[in-house]
Amino acid sequence: MDGTLLHLPDEEVLTWRYPKRVGESMEFGCPLLRLVVLVECGTRAVIAAAFGPERDG
């Protein structure tokens, strides 16, 4: 199992589902998508994958 965060374009079409990080007084950075993948060790075949907003753990 492995996971990573991918940067998304800063467009309104995406920011409703994948929000930017929020500081004390403003939003900053690019929206992030969390990707988690289950891979077989020997063949490195992808068995399953799931993605969602960064806030989903």
Secondary structure by P-SEA (a helix, b strand, c coil): ccccccccccccccccccccccccccccccbbbbbbbbbbccccccccccccccccc
